[in-house]
Amino acid sequence: MKFLEYEAKKIFGSYGIPVPRGVLISSPEDLESGVAQSIGDGVVLKAQVDVGGRGKAGGILMSDQDTMARTARELFGRDIKGVPVREILVEERVSIDHEYYLSIAIDRSTKQALILFADSGGVDIETVAKEDPKALRKASVPVILHDIPAFMLRELRGDAPKEVEKIINSLYRVFCEKDALLAEINPLVSTPSGIIAADAKLIVDDNALKRQGITQNRDLTEREREAERHGFSYVELEGDIGVIGNGAGLTMATLDLIEFYDGKAANFLDVGGGADQERVRHAVNLVAGVSSVKVIIVNLLGGITRCDDVARGIVEAGVDQQIIVRLAGTNEELGNEILAGKGYRMMDSMEDAVQAAVEASR
């Protein structure tokens, strides 16, 4: 789950990472109480929306105390990349001497924390790596360590101010203790009063939300929330072929084949093992409810899952889209008989089913 900037900064600040003075407002009228008076004359108003590139999209505006309310009213009236502005972080405008980039993410190849530090910030790290590779330094750290070794901190910092080392280590602790997938400061800025995190990004592993005391994943769509209630593994995509499988590997293989045959999957839905009639019905109705779906492929292997239960669930769902089915395993013949009697298209192999679905989607 992604945290908004003000939430991430609150967490970073609690770990000793300096952040600008600021206040969160939910309407221009909030400024009438004088909550932002202590911030300073020059301020920055930042729309708290979960989109990238919000600065270029008009989501960050400069102002001063005299024009702050008018600027806030203007920003509240905007949509940033289609997302309405509901909250604004009003921050002090800091005097920047230099910008750096700092991030910590999961290195899946080594199963360690990958730390990136660059001498230039405020831009995409991919751009830095391409245009000035020497400006980017890396270190991989086993997450069993409580602190980053001193020699690694020195190598990461390079010629940056020494206080950067403390910030890198503090961000590493945030990363570990908050079960993060990404902790990023871009830019980390040098100012006359010291090093400050001018921006903050934090993404927490969805699987750790309960441990972190978070009861609801705000990143989920309503359909994803419904899938979660039924215990499905579900991800929305952007294609027109609905996909239902049992087992992550089989479902992913189905998506890969759809891509191979130049189709586009609308979703990933794994009903899990032992799916009964009701569970399959819910899955089919859920996928059929996606407006872009033209055809649905159901690709299930019956072990503890009975193919006749799957077939009855598909029939009971009674959706409008064409459903192409490949069943194999327990009670396979009975399942195929039930579906064939209702006019459903049955395929002997996953490849045949995928090809038929791609053709139907066209």
Secondary structure, 3 states (H helix, E strand, C coil): CEECHHHHHHHHHHCCCCCCCEEEECCHHHHHHCCCHHHCCEEEEEECCCCCCCCCCCCEEEEECCCHHHHHHHHHCCEECCEECCCEEEEECCCCCEEEEEEEEEECCCCEEEEEEECCCCCCHHHHHHHCHHHEEEEEECCCCCCCCHHHHHHHHCCCCCHHHHHHHHHHHHHHHCCEEEEEEEEEEEECCEEEECCCEEEECHHHCCCCCCCCCCCCCHHHHHHHHHCCEEEECCCCEEEEECCHHHHHHHHHHHHHCCCCECEEEECCCCCCHHHHHHHHHHHHCCCCCCEEEEEEEECCCCHHHHHHHHHHHCCCCEEEEEEEECCHHHHHHHHHHCCCEECCCHHHHHHHHHHHHC
